[in-house]
Amino acid sequence: MVGSGSRFTIVALVAVLLLAACAAPGPTDVGSAADPSAAGTSAGPKSITAAVRGDPRTLSDAINFAAGGSSSAGVREIEQLLHAGMLLLDIQGELQPQLAEAVPTLENGLWKLLPDGRMETTWHIKPNVRWHDGTPLTADDFVFTATVAQDRSLPMAQDEAFQFVETVEARDQQTVVATWTSPYTAADRLFSQTTNTRNLPLPKHLLEPGYLEDKATFTEDPHFGAAYVGAGPYRLAEWVLGSHLILDANDQYILGRPKIDQIEVKFILDTNTMVANLMAGALHLTLGRGLTPEQAITVRDQWREGFVDAGLQNTTSLYPQFIDSEPPFLTDVRFRRALLSALDRQLIVDTFLASLVPVADSVISPDEPDYRDIEHQIVRYQHDPRQAMALLDGMGLSRGADGFYRDAANRQVAVEVRTRKHDLREKLQQVIVDEWARVGIVAEPAVVPEQRISDRVYQATFPGFYFRFGGPDQFTDWRSTGAPVAENNHVGRNPIRYQNPEYDALIERFVTTIPRADRIAVLGQMVHHATDQLLLLTLFHEPEPVLISNRLGNVGGRRGTNIQAWNAHVWDVTG
């Protein structure tokens, strides 16, 4: 049965979900992880114990990301504890100097638009910056980093910015100048770490010999692992594979010695075990992604010694197919509007996510610094089954005696909803089936077989919707040339295969417009186009919950494109 039964489905499923989340195993031995009293006092060293999901095989986020990010969910956070970039992104989404003396801007002259259409950005390295081994960090390190980052033969993530970089040169030992082939709006983030930029400076004196001798083994160099040398707030003191890391405060960190003397980072693959240890007082915080919304809800309701910081990161959406879609009228915006209007997204969020996150009307979440400037451009859709059926009727579809719509050839209208294996999305597939059936549309849930995850043709040519999540920057991915099609061997960053010259022009303007006010105006137009035409059926913003003891100060989760450990040097033990 459908109709009112959809509400029964939601309630029944969430009861099972919450019972499972509460059934976490008891705490296990985490070695030297201490009870809360071991966090240090004003009379002695301060130490804390954190945990990441997984067992890292590298401490380089660029290498880990290129490998699929599968070795550990916390590599980028660990690397931020160990290393530094030219700039860092604070929790308000503002760039702040880290290794550099200032953020390049048009106003301070460190960002220049050249008469021939190219541009130039300059960073002055702060005096007395040193690698953890005591060697001065100089402009030559950044030139070497650019060489490595642009070497496509290496299994390392290449920041998009380097596609626009013409040269990187050392004007002197403290001055790095990048010349760009064309304007690029995120040029100031080069050599910095955010969720979208990973190419931090590399120690030339340690890594160049191996790079010149054998590129095939370059990413296996111990200086990306057990011998890691960075320039961040903490230095690597110990790494026991399968167990933990010990990080000691860096007395020479350029922003000041950290307040916490030592951080132990435990590797715990099972997140239920991680949660149980934290609630038992054996851990002080979690680093990076990995915890599910269900676990965050359980902890939020039961843990009095700490709190959940659930920053809004990605957005869970239904991605429509725009090439050879089935049914063909999936490309008719009226059909997509009808399907979105048929979904009670607020009930989904309240029931399955305990109101932990808001309904998403756009892939840009309220956590993003640009949200307030563009929210008036968002076209919003309310839950309205009557409106959904009116739209379907207006397309010339007819409702049969069984209550389901048929097309002009008297074929029942059915839409596949495909997703990868994922507990919550698989449960929500059934909700979508019930909600769409109420307005007369058949939804056919499908889970992608693991053996087809790497099948580019299969992944690109899904017939109806792909149920997945994506980041706030995906607006610029929907270029016509980025559609994965046979001509490019089905390789591309445009998963919906949307092709629209008007939208292509907006993307080009956005990525080449430097003044912020002008760039935000273009972003607003992109947001309006994407939500008016429903390029995605956005459901809810995806949380990235982290768990933090009340005994810690200045510690939070991630917001926007910053990373959780951006201010690790001011973390403190307050209780």
Phi, psi and omega per residue, in radians:
M1 nan 2.645 3.096
V2 -2.165 -2.814 -3.116
G3 1.339 -2.140 -3.087
S4 -1.085 -0.341 3.116
G5 -1.100 -0.383 -3.138
S6 -1.108 -0.613 3.110
R7 -1.186 -0.657 3.094
F8 -1.113 -0.682 3.122
T9 -1.042 -0.790 -3.126
I10 -1.075 -0.841 -3.091
V11 -1.107 -0.748 -3.121
A12 -1.136 -0.742 -3.113
L13 -1.154 -0.729 -3.104
V14 -1.196 -0.516 3.083
A15 -1.116 -0.771 3.092
V16 -1.101 -0.746 -3.099
L17 -1.052 -0.817 -3.088
L18 -1.246 -0.590 3.065
L19 -1.105 -0.713 3.129
A20 -1.146 -0.680 -3.122
A21 -1.154 -0.543 -3.115
C22 -1.413 -0.147 -3.048
A23 -1.625 0.577 -3.131
A24 -1.131 2.553 3.111
P25 -1.169 2.813 3.121
G26 -1.174 2.885 -3.096
P27 -1.082 2.520 3.092
T28 -1.935 2.896 3.128
D29 -1.160 2.166 3.100
V30 -1.991 0.701 3.014
G31 1.166 -2.099 -3.069
S32 -1.524 0.113 3.079
A33 -1.032 2.230 -2.966
A34 -1.800 2.953 2.995
D35 -1.330 2.986 -3.028
P36 -0.951 -0.493 -3.104
S37 -1.197 -0.259 -3.096
A38 -1.516 0.108 -3.090
A39 -1.329 0.038 3.114
G40 1.710 2.771 3.106
T41 -2.313 3.067 3.130
S42 -1.139 -0.295 -3.108
A43 -1.636 -0.099 -3.079
G44 -2.584 -3.130 -3.138
P45 -1.045 2.566 3.102
K46 -1.774 2.262 3.109
S47 -2.419 2.598 3.099
I48 -2.383 2.839 3.103
T49 -2.126 2.198 3.113
A50 -2.024 3.031 3.108
A51 -2.509 2.528 2.998
V52 -2.127 2.670 3.089
R53 -1.440 2.021 3.073
G54 2.004 -3.037 -3.072
D55 -2.322 1.653 -3.029
P56 -1.058 2.475 3.061
R57 -1.823 -0.159 3.094
T58 -2.613 2.728 3.061
L59 -1.868 0.203 3.076
S60 -1.733 2.067 3.114
D61 -1.123 -0.601 3.137
A62 -1.119 -0.694 3.127
I63 -1.288 -0.770 -3.129
N64 -1.079 -0.736 -3.112
F65 -1.150 -0.709 3.141
A66 -1.128 -0.466 3.126
A67 -1.507 0.123 3.134
G68 1.716 0.022 3.111
G69 1.145 0.343 -2.985
S70 -1.516 -0.274 -3.050
S71 -1.269 -0.538 3.107
S72 -2.899 2.569 3.110
A73 -1.481 -0.095 -3.037
G74 -2.019 0.263 -3.073
V75 -1.084 -0.726 -3.090
R76 -1.151 -0.620 3.120
E77 -1.229 -0.711 3.098
I78 -1.100 -0.761 -3.134
E79 -1.116 -0.592 3.110
Q80 -1.196 -0.530 3.030
L81 -1.172 -0.587 -3.047
L82 -1.624 -0.390 -2.959
H83 -2.322 3.073 -3.110
A84 -2.520 2.730 3.075
G85 -2.108 -3.101 3.084
M86 -0.986 -0.764 -3.099
L87 -2.335 2.880 2.970
L88 -2.294 2.751 -3.094
L89 -1.841 2.092 -3.091
D90 -1.446 -3.129 -3.026
I91 -1.238 -0.296 3.048
Q92 -1.523 0.020 -3.128
G93 1.414 0.283 3.133
E94 -1.745 2.410 3.084
L95 -1.317 2.369 3.115
Q96 -2.228 2.536 3.106
P97 -1.098 2.437 3.021
Q98 -2.141 -1.418 3.020
L99 -1.398 -0.506 -3.127
A100 -1.443 2.701 3.109
E101 -1.302 -0.512 -3.070
A102 -2.686 2.736 3.041
V103 -1.385 2.222 3.102
P104 -1.097 2.252 3.049
T105 -2.431 2.857 3.047
L106 -1.139 -0.587 -3.058
E107 -1.227 -0.661 -3.110
N108 -1.593 0.047 3.058
G109 1.412 0.000 3.126
L110 -1.463 -0.129 3.061
W111 -2.195 2.013 -3.048
K112 -2.145 2.335 2.987
L113 -1.624 2.115 -3.056
L114 -1.541 2.659 -3.076
P115 -1.032 -0.484 -3.085
D116 -1.525 0.158 3.105
G117 1.685 -0.177 3.071
R118 -1.494 -3.110 3.061
M119 -2.609 3.015 -3.044
E120 -2.499 2.357 3.045
T121 -2.178 2.491 -3.071
T122 -2.245 2.398 3.032
W123 -2.186 2.349 3.014
H124 -1.815 2.075 -3.128
I125 -1.268 2.403 3.110
K126 -1.073 2.590 3.102
P127 -1.124 2.603 2.986
N128 1.184 0.404 3.017
V129 -1.336 2.288 -3.106
R130 -2.294 2.599 2.967
W131 -1.211 2.857 -3.133
H132 -1.030 -0.432 3.132
D133 -1.510 0.096 3.087
G134 1.643 -0.156 3.135
T135 -1.272 2.362 3.093
P136 -1.038 2.424 3.046
L137 -1.590 2.137 -3.024
T138 -2.225 3.070 3.128
A139 -1.067 -0.488 3.125
D140 -1.080 -0.545 3.101
D141 -1.122 -0.629 -3.138
F142 -1.295 -0.607 3.068
V143 -1.113 -0.764 3.092
F144 -1.095 -0.719 3.122
T145 -1.043 -0.749 3.128
A146 -1.101 -0.677 3.109
T147 -1.064 -0.802 3.134
V148 -1.161 -0.778 -3.083
A149 -1.101 -0.500 -3.124
Q150 -1.651 0.066 3.133
D151 -1.544 1.759 -3.045
R152 -1.281 -0.117 3.103
S153 -1.377 -0.189 -3.081
L154 -1.646 2.479 3.086
P155 -1.412 1.128 3.110
M156 -2.311 2.525 3.099
A157 -1.141 2.346 3.074
Q158 -1.856 2.071 3.090
D159 -1.011 2.466 -3.137
E160 -0.941 -0.572 -3.080
A161 -0.974 -0.616 -3.067
F162 -1.174 -0.250 3.049
Q163 -1.195 -0.361 -3.110
F164 -1.841 -0.033 -3.101
V165 -1.482 2.206 3.099
E166 -1.549 -0.881 3.125
T167 -2.556 2.682 2.931
V168 -2.238 2.172 -3.086
E169 -2.337 2.736 3.073
A170 -1.715 1.846 3.108
R171 -1.197 -0.622 2.965
D172 -2.734 -3.064 -3.035
Q173 -1.180 -0.264 -3.130
Q174 -1.968 0.025 -3.017
T175 -2.194 2.146 3.108
V176 -1.972 2.257 -3.141
V177 -2.182 2.192 3.054
A178 -1.909 2.282 3.045
T179 -1.835 2.343 -3.022
W180 -1.974 2.513 -3.125
T181 -1.223 -0.408 -3.133
S182 -2.804 2.914 3.088
P183 -1.036 2.493 3.121
Y184 -2.562 2.132 -2.928
T185 -1.203 -0.470 -3.100
A186 -1.738 0.433 -3.096
A187 -1.074 -0.533 -3.105
D188 -1.196 -0.256 -3.106
R189 -1.600 0.043 3.097
L190 -1.027 2.422 -3.134
F191 1.120 0.472 3.094
S192 -2.240 2.889 -3.087
Q193 -1.991 2.054 2.925
T194 -2.312 -3.017 3.110
T195 -1.211 -0.259 -3.108
N196 -1.973 -0.068 3.121
T197 -2.253 2.322 -2.964
R198 -2.326 -0.150 -3.023
N199 -1.499 1.399 3.091
L200 -1.344 2.789 -3.110
P201 -1.026 2.477 3.125
L202 -1.871 2.455 3.124
P203 -1.270 1.781 -3.080
K204 -0.996 -0.699 -3.065
H205 -1.145 -0.368 -3.135
L206 -1.773 -0.587 -2.985
L207 -1.801 -0.433 -3.092
E208 -1.065 -0.721 3.136
P209 -0.998 -0.772 3.123
G210 -1.174 -0.625 3.130
Y211 -1.126 -0.745 -3.122
L212 -1.276 -0.509 -3.081
E213 -1.429 -0.751 -3.050
D214 -2.760 1.681 -3.134
K215 -1.137 -0.486 -3.074
A216 -1.083 -0.494 -3.113
T217 -1.946 0.168 -3.037
F218 -1.007 -0.796 -3.068
T219 -1.268 -0.111 3.079
E220 -1.643 0.046 -3.136
D221 -0.995 2.362 -3.115
P222 -1.061 -0.303 3.120
H223 -1.308 -0.090 2.937
F224 -1.648 -0.028 -3.072
G225 -2.368 -1.996 -3.000
A226 -1.102 -0.388 3.130
A227 -1.872 0.437 -3.035
Y228 -0.945 2.308 3.075
V229 -2.209 2.063 3.120
G230 -2.161 -2.745 3.109
A231 -2.411 0.408 -3.039
G232 -1.618 -2.963 -3.040
P233 -1.195 -0.384 3.135
Y234 -2.227 2.642 3.076
R235 -2.001 2.618 -3.126
L236 -1.306 2.108 3.123
A237 -1.799 -0.550 -3.085
E238 -2.778 2.465 3.059
W239 -2.409 1.986 3.077
V240 -1.914 1.915 -3.105
L241 -0.980 2.389 3.133
G242 1.373 0.027 -3.055
S243 -2.309 -1.245 -2.976
H244 -2.887 2.959 2.954
L245 -2.087 2.584 2.944
I246 -2.035 2.201 -3.133
L247 -2.061 2.232 3.126
D248 -1.851 2.559 3.140
A249 -1.036 2.412 3.108
N250 -1.598 1.905 -3.112
D251 -1.069 -0.443 -3.045
Q252 -1.775 0.230 -3.126
Y253 -1.009 2.353 -2.961
I254 -1.130 -0.427 3.109
L255 -1.676 0.082 3.117
G256 1.988 2.581 -3.119
R257 -1.066 2.359 3.104
P258 -1.046 2.635 3.124
K259 -1.309 -0.549 3.106
I260 -1.610 2.244 -3.021
D261 -1.335 -0.603 -3.072
Q262 -2.587 2.423 3.065
I263 -2.141 2.170 2.988
E264 -1.723 2.255 -3.140
V265 -1.971 1.969 3.140
K266 -1.530 2.542 3.067
F267 -1.765 1.979 -3.121
I268 -2.262 1.946 -3.064
L269 -1.251 -0.741 -3.080
D270 -1.480 2.063 -3.063
T271 -1.257 -0.454 3.039
N272 -1.114 -0.691 3.077
T273 -1.131 -0.706 3.109
M274 -1.047 -0.820 -3.132
V275 -1.097 -0.763 -3.117
A276 -1.094 -0.732 3.111
N277 -1.118 -0.688 -3.126
L278 -1.203 -0.743 -3.141
M279 -1.203 -0.394 3.094
A280 -1.491 -0.061 3.102
G281 1.587 0.129 -3.127
A282 -1.482 -0.205 3.092
L283 -2.299 2.769 3.127
H284 -1.900 -0.438 3.103
L285 -2.881 2.829 3.000
T286 -1.863 2.612 3.126
L287 -2.059 2.297 3.025
G288 1.392 -3.091 -3.054
R289 -1.389 3.021 3.072
G290 2.378 -0.640 3.129
L291 -1.262 2.474 3.138
T292 -1.507 2.775 3.046
P293 -1.002 -0.633 3.139
E294 -1.073 -0.750 3.110
Q295 -1.147 -0.696 3.123
A296 -1.087 -0.691 3.129
I297 -1.125 -0.778 3.129
T298 -1.043 -0.809 -3.127
V299 -1.141 -0.759 -3.130
R300 -0.987 -0.654 -3.068
D301 -1.496 -0.287 -3.013
Q302 -2.071 -0.387 -2.983
W303 -1.652 1.942 -3.132
R304 -1.632 -0.235 -3.093
E305 -1.598 0.062 -3.134
G306 -2.860 -2.946 -3.085
F307 -2.555 2.884 3.104
V308 -1.807 2.220 3.007
D309 -1.911 1.848 -3.058
A310 -1.898 1.391 3.088
G311 -1.131 2.576 3.134
L312 -1.524 2.119 -3.064
Q313 -2.052 -1.579 -3.127
N314 -1.430 3.076 3.116
T315 -2.226 2.229 3.092
T316 -1.474 2.199 -3.015
S317 -2.524 2.863 2.930
L318 -1.680 2.058 -3.100
Y319 -1.648 1.969 -3.130
P320 -1.389 2.687 3.074
Q321 -1.588 2.253 -3.116
F322 -1.861 -0.041 3.073
I323 -2.168 2.209 3.128
D324 0.912 0.779 -3.106
S325 -1.313 2.777 3.100
E326 -2.408 2.031 0.063
P327 -1.251 2.735 -3.076
P328 -1.010 -0.570 -3.094
F329 -1.400 0.206 2.967
L330 -1.055 -0.442 3.122
T331 -1.396 -0.083 3.060
D332 -1.441 2.079 -3.058
V333 -1.048 -0.463 3.117
R334 -1.109 -0.639 3.141
F335 -1.176 -0.756 3.138
R336 -1.160 -0.687 3.099
R337 -1.119 -0.661 3.118
A338 -1.113 -0.774 -3.106
L339 -1.158 -0.673 3.115
L340 -1.213 -0.700 3.131
S341 -1.120 -0.428 -3.122
A342 -1.362 -0.268 -3.080
L343 -1.624 2.238 3.058
D344 -1.534 1.457 -3.041
R345 -1.188 -0.586 3.123
Q346 -1.134 -0.701 3.103
L347 -1.126 -0.669 3.095
I348 -1.055 -0.825 -3.122
V349 -1.137 -0.774 -3.107
D350 -1.145 -0.659 -3.021
T351 -1.474 -0.867 -3.049
F352 -1.535 -0.420 -3.084
L353 -2.097 0.186 3.087
A354 0.816 0.685 3.123
S355 1.045 0.433 -3.134
L356 -1.175 -0.510 -3.111
V357 -2.344 2.813 3.114
P358 -1.538 2.799 2.943
V359 -1.025 2.510 -3.139
A360 -1.765 2.180 3.021
D361 -1.797 -0.115 3.138
S362 -2.759 2.839 3.094
V363 -1.338 -0.158 3.047
I364 -1.582 2.048 -3.048
S365 -1.540 2.857 3.079
P366 -1.064 -0.273 3.083
D367 -1.338 -0.329 -3.094
E368 -1.291 2.399 -3.089
P369 -1.082 -0.404 -3.119
D370 -1.549 -0.084 -2.977
Y371 -1.023 -0.812 -3.064
R372 -1.126 -0.428 -3.133
D373 -1.425 -0.342 -3.052
I374 -2.070 -0.092 -3.022
E375 -1.066 -0.494 3.136
H376 -1.211 -0.246 3.132
Q377 -1.558 -0.156 -3.087
I378 -1.316 2.259 3.016
V379 -1.568 2.134 -3.025
R380 -1.875 2.616 -3.110
Y381 -2.218 2.227 3.135
Q382 -1.617 2.758 3.040
H383 -1.194 2.031 -3.056
D384 -2.713 1.493 -3.131
P385 -1.015 -0.616 3.118
R386 -1.098 -0.765 3.103
Q387 -1.105 -0.665 3.120
A388 -1.037 -0.811 -3.127
M389 -1.204 -0.584 3.095
A390 -1.116 -0.691 3.101
L391 -1.136 -0.724 3.131
L392 -1.155 -0.718 3.095
D393 -1.084 -0.665 -3.126
G394 -1.187 -0.285 3.094
M395 -1.495 -0.026 -3.133
G396 1.532 0.159 3.069
L397 -1.379 2.613 -3.118
S398 -2.098 2.461 -3.109
R399 -1.618 2.173 -3.104
G400 -1.411 3.130 -3.130
A401 -1.104 -0.426 3.131
D402 -1.436 -0.012 3.123
G403 1.550 -0.002 -3.100
F404 -1.893 2.550 -3.094
Y405 -1.299 2.598 3.068
R406 -2.263 2.642 -3.134
D407 -1.519 -3.024 -3.067
A408 -1.098 -0.422 3.122
A409 -1.614 0.210 3.127
N410 1.145 0.478 3.066
R411 -1.658 2.409 3.129
Q412 -1.128 2.361 -3.128
V413 -1.402 2.038 -3.124
A414 -2.328 2.487 -3.105
V415 -2.263 2.207 3.064
E416 -1.323 2.404 3.031
V417 -2.083 1.789 -3.024
R418 -1.752 2.504 3.030
T419 -2.623 2.768 2.966
R420 -1.342 2.859 -3.124
K421 -1.026 2.111 -3.066
H422 -2.871 2.084 -2.991
D423 -0.934 -0.914 -3.057
L424 -1.194 -0.788 -3.111
R425 -1.144 -0.583 3.090
E426 -1.161 -0.645 3.064
K427 -1.162 -0.706 -3.116
L428 -1.234 -0.427 3.056
Q429 -0.975 -0.724 -3.131
Q430 -1.188 -0.611 3.068
V431 -1.109 -0.755 3.108
I432 -1.069 -0.738 3.091
V433 -0.963 -0.851 -3.090
D434 -1.184 -0.753 -3.093
E435 -1.170 -0.711 3.125
W436 -1.263 -0.569 3.097
A437 -1.095 -0.539 3.138
R438 -1.094 -0.473 3.122
V439 -1.834 0.105 3.009
G440 1.696 0.325 3.127
I441 -2.039 2.329 3.114
V442 -1.522 2.183 3.025
A443 -1.865 2.333 -3.101
E444 -1.985 1.747 -3.114
P445 -1.229 2.499 3.109
A446 -2.540 2.410 3.081
V447 -1.907 2.242 -3.083
V448 -1.160 2.174 3.081
P449 -1.099 2.471 -3.101
E450 -0.989 -0.618 -3.101
Q451 -1.246 -0.120 3.139
R452 -1.916 0.086 -3.139
I453 -1.020 -0.666 -3.094
S454 -1.641 0.124 3.127
D455 -1.453 1.736 -3.028
R456 -1.072 -0.693 -3.110
V457 -1.160 -0.813 3.125
Y458 -1.052 -0.764 -3.104
Q459 -1.188 -0.614 -3.074
A460 -1.401 -0.482 -2.970
T461 -1.851 0.515 3.056
F462 -0.981 2.485 -2.993
P463 -1.431 -0.580 -3.042
G464 -2.042 -1.626 3.126
F465 -2.115 2.513 2.961
Y466 -1.901 2.077 -3.071
F467 -1.594 1.896 -3.008
R468 -2.755 -3.082 3.075
F469 -2.096 2.823 3.108
G470 -2.708 2.861 -3.046
G471 -1.516 2.997 -3.092
P472 -1.232 -0.275 -3.106
D473 -1.603 0.087 -3.047
Q474 -1.237 -0.172 3.057
F475 -0.899 -0.647 -3.092
T476 -1.464 -0.039 3.131
D477 -1.453 -0.335 -2.976
W478 -1.513 0.799 3.034
R479 -1.368 2.576 3.078
S480 -1.010 -0.723 -3.101
T481 -1.248 -0.235 -3.125
G482 -1.590 0.003 -3.141
A483 -1.214 2.234 3.106
P484 -1.306 1.853 -3.099
V485 -2.262 3.054 -3.081
A486 -1.037 -0.632 -3.078
E487 -1.110 -0.463 3.109
N488 -1.975 0.419 3.109
N489 1.060 0.541 3.112
H490 0.980 0.720 3.054
V491 -2.012 2.150 3.141
G492 3.116 2.817 -3.074
R493 -1.724 0.148 -3.088
N494 -1.884 1.452 -2.984
P495 -1.159 -0.447 -3.141
I496 -1.483 -0.162 3.123
R497 1.000 0.659 3.092
Y498 -1.324 2.361 -3.125
Q499 -2.341 1.945 -3.065
N500 -2.623 1.979 -3.102
P501 -1.013 -0.622 3.133
E502 -1.112 -0.748 3.140
Y503 -1.244 -0.639 3.072
D504 -0.983 -0.727 -3.128
A505 -1.136 -0.644 3.101
L506 -1.135 -0.728 3.105
I507 -1.057 -0.795 -3.115
E508 -1.072 -0.734 3.106
R509 -1.131 -0.696 -3.088
F510 -1.132 -0.811 -3.053
V511 -1.360 -0.152 3.139
T512 -2.025 0.102 -3.133
T513 -1.742 2.024 -3.014
I514 -1.516 -0.863 -3.130
P515 -1.002 2.274 -2.994
R516 -1.049 -0.793 -3.083
A517 -1.031 -0.738 3.129
D518 -1.189 -0.675 -3.122
R519 -1.171 -0.722 3.138
I520 -1.140 -0.598 3.094
A521 -1.078 -0.708 3.105
V522 -1.200 -0.717 3.105
L523 -1.023 -0.712 3.105
G524 -1.038 -0.702 3.100
Q525 -1.134 -0.672 3.107
M526 -1.137 -0.754 3.121
V527 -1.084 -0.754 3.136
H528 -1.094 -0.798 3.135
H529 -1.050 -0.827 -3.055
A530 -1.152 -0.633 -3.117
T531 -1.499 -0.551 3.074
D532 -1.178 -0.742 -3.131
Q533 -1.560 -0.035 3.134
L534 0.853 1.067 3.080
L535 -1.159 -0.434 2.973
L536 -2.345 2.603 2.971
L537 -1.695 1.619 -3.052
T538 -1.349 2.347 -3.117
L539 -1.843 -1.041 -3.132
F540 -2.681 2.737 3.082
H541 -1.371 2.382 -3.056
E542 -1.470 2.164 3.112
P543 -1.397 2.648 2.946
E544 -2.087 1.367 -3.003
P545 -1.266 2.426 2.970
V546 -2.218 2.705 -3.071
L547 -1.967 2.299 -2.991
I548 -2.345 2.257 3.099
S549 -1.188 2.544 3.079
N550 -1.137 -0.237 -3.102
R551 -1.420 -0.102 -3.122
L552 -1.781 2.521 3.088
G553 -2.043 2.601 3.084
N554 1.186 0.263 -3.134
V555 -1.829 2.350 3.122
G556 -2.571 -3.043 3.094
G557 -1.624 -2.849 -3.120
R558 -1.643 2.545 3.047
R559 -2.306 2.318 3.128
G560 1.028 -2.235 -3.111
T561 -1.836 0.241 3.041
N562 -1.416 3.105 -3.120
I563 -2.164 2.574 -2.961
Q564 -0.928 -0.631 -3.020
A565 -1.622 0.378 -3.040
W566 -1.044 -0.521 -3.083
N567 -2.065 0.603 -3.016
A568 -1.023 -0.462 -3.101
H569 -1.210 -0.281 3.102
V570 -1.885 0.053 3.001
W571 -1.003 2.586 -3.099
D572 -2.630 2.804 3.007
V573 -1.718 2.045 -2.999
T574 -1.873 -0.256 -3.083
G575 -2.006 nan nan
